């Protein structure tokens, strides 16, 4: 009878041990997701910096329009 009671205690011990051991696969997934989000945040910060350095669209459009208008169209006969 003691062997029966020791067997019933063993699964409990295993269950408690399995709950106390960390889930390394879950931890790895969380770390990978965190790393991906950090990379995305860095990418977006770099993109924002580039946008801040660019001229306003209207100023760039006016400059391009003046350059295009000053050159004759090579496909039209003069």
C-alpha positions in Angstrom: 0.0 0.0 0.0 2.9 2.3 0.6 4.0 1.8 -3.0 0.6 3.0 -4.2 0.8 6.1 -2.1 4.3 6.9 -3.2 3.2 6.5 -6.8 0.4 8.9 -6.3 2.7 11.5 -4.7 5.2 11.2 -7.6 2.9 12.7 -10.3 2.1 15.6 -8.0 5.8 16.3 -7.6 6.4 16.1 -11.3 3.4 18.4 -11.9 4.8 21.0 -9.4 8.3 20.7 -11.0 6.9 21.2 -14.5 5.0 24.3 -13.3 8.1 25.8 -11.7 10.4 25.2 -14.7 10.3 28.1 -17.2 8.9 27.6 -20.7 12.0 28.4 -22.8 10.1 28.1 -26.1 7.6 30.7 -25.0 10.4 33.0 -23.7 12.2 32.6 -27.0 9.1 33.6 -29.0 8.5 36.6 -26.8 12.2 37.7 -27.2 12.0 37.2 -31.0 8.8 39.3 -31.2 10.3 42.0 -29.0 13.4 42.1 -31.2 11.2 42.4 -34.3 9.2 45.3 -32.8 12.4 47.1 -31.7 13.8 46.7 -35.3 10.5 48.1 -36.7 10.6 51.0 -34.3 14.2 51.8 -35.3 13.2 51.6 -39.0 10.3 54.0 -38.4 12.5 56.4 -36.5 15.0 56.5 -39.4 12.2 57.1 -41.8 10.8 60.0 -39.8 14.3 61.5 -39.6 14.6 61.3 -43.4 11.2 62.9 -43.8 12.1 65.8 -41.5 15.2 66.5 -43.6 13.3 66.5 -46.9 11.9 69.7 -48.4 8.2 70.3 -48.4 6.4 68.7 -51.3 5.2 72.0 -52.8 8.7 73.5 -52.9 10.1 70.4 -54.5 7.2 70.3 -57.0 7.7 73.9 -58.0 11.4 73.3 -58.5 10.8 70.3 -60.7 8.1 72.1 -62.7 10.4 75.0 -63.4 13.1 72.6 -64.7 10.6 70.7 -66.9 9.1 73.8 -68.3 12.5 75.3 -69.2 13.5 72.4 -71.4 11.9 71.8 -74.8 10.1 68.5 -75.3 12.3 66.2 -77.4 9.2 64.5 -78.9 7.6 67.6 -80.2 8.8 69.2 -83.5 9.9 72.8 -83.2 
